[in-house]
Amino acid sequence: MQKTTLNATEMKRHNRSLVLMHVREQGCSRIEIARQTGLTRAAISVIVEEMLQEGILLEGDTQENAAGAGAVGRRATQLILNAEAFHILGLNIARSACTLGLTDFSGAILHEVSIPIIGVPPTDMLARIDAAVDELLKTKPCGHLLGMGVIAPGPLDTRRGMLLDPPNFDGWHNIPLVAHFSETIHSPVLLENNSAALALAEKSCGIGKQHPSFLAVIVDTGIGGGLITQAGLYKGNEGFGCEVGHTSICYDGPQCTCGNHGCAELYASIPNIVRYAQSVSPDLNSWSVITDAAAHGREDAQSVIDLEAEYIACMVINALQVLDVSVVVFFGDICDHFEQIGPLIAAFINERAMARSLRRIEVYASALKAPTTFASANLVLEAYIQAAI
């Protein structure tokens, strides 16, 4: 008897997740949800009515009956997430600054602050973040706090909620982020690798909605990757699912702090390619300066972009030969003037990838607004939809 009750409870939770997922991704009616999920209209109605009463969903605009204009019957009513049902905190810990944001239940960003991190010890930085959290919550957002999502460069131990020892991140080693912020906000706290979280956000609300699988690559102060498959976010056995920045593009190159030699990050991360650019011409002192100079016809700046494109393409090809996906989405500083480097990366990849005669690899820059803030808060929203919190 107990097993039957458990199964019924699990089934109800699963069906609620299906409804929330379809409403969030598409904003659809009861009829459309029934058609897309295979659940009966009666089952959908029961679930929807519960969530309307709980204030999780709202009824939006009506639309023509699915049978078409002029058909007899009740007009379908669109369902939407109630943005005021909850609020969510999102924190991105990066090597140059931490970004803390507050979103509503739909993922819209209500407030966002940046906190410089360079030269600040982790304990002091955590105290500054705590103070910023208090200030954000004083704005009295609607609904109660659903939780906090935290993203950071890997490697992480997401099971224990620990930031381990990211390369080139002095002092930030073995930090119990989840334990710290759980005590601060007294709500669930979720930790994820920044590139994996960006991939998940892109799948939920970006280009990834049109693609069942894709590789996400972040290129800024470091390089990371996230893989979305038809089964969802790939994490690997220990959570180190897709460290593309630490694949070698030069087997006898310098040793990286990760222990490998010739890692892509040593060549193609933005600080490293800018360092190379300054050896070409000292005034090429930032990625935006390089892209602007190339746009104005400077050949030396264009040669740097060409080299960066080849580095990145080599790294991506290493991944694609193993992962077999057809879409790559980029995040980070590399997306500044992506129209200059994106086609070059795509051309290099499609000239060299093993399956080039069968398919073309598509290369995009993410179109998400404030992607790191959204991606961190999205961890909590995704977990709620999947009934994990």
Secondary structure as UniProt FT lines:
FT   HELIX           2..26
FT   HELIX           30..37
FT   HELIX           41..54
FT   STRAND          57..63
FT   TURN            66..67
FT   TURN            69..70
FT   STRAND          76..81
FT   TURN            83..84
FT   STRAND          86..93
FT   STRAND          97..104
FT   TURN            105..106
FT   STRAND          109..116
FT   TURN            118..119
FT   HELIX           122..137
FT   TURN            138..139
FT   STRAND          144..152
FT   STRAND          156..157
FT   TURN            158..161
FT   STRAND          162..163
FT   TURN            167..168
FT   TURN            170..171
FT   HELIX           177..185
FT   STRAND          189..193
FT   HELIX           194..205
FT   HELIX           207..210
FT   STRAND          214..219
FT   STRAND          223..229
FT   TURN            230..231
FT   STRAND          232..234
FT   TURN            241..242
FT   HELIX           244..246
FT   TURN            251..252
FT   TURN            257..258
FT   HELIX           265..268
FT   HELIX           270..280
FT   TURN            282..283
FT   HELIX           287..295
FT   TURN            296..297
FT   HELIX           299..323
FT   STRAND          327..331
FT   HELIX           333..335
FT   TURN            336..337
FT   HELIX           338..352
FT   TURN            354..358
FT   STRAND          362..365
FT   HELIX           371..385
FT   TURN            386..387
//
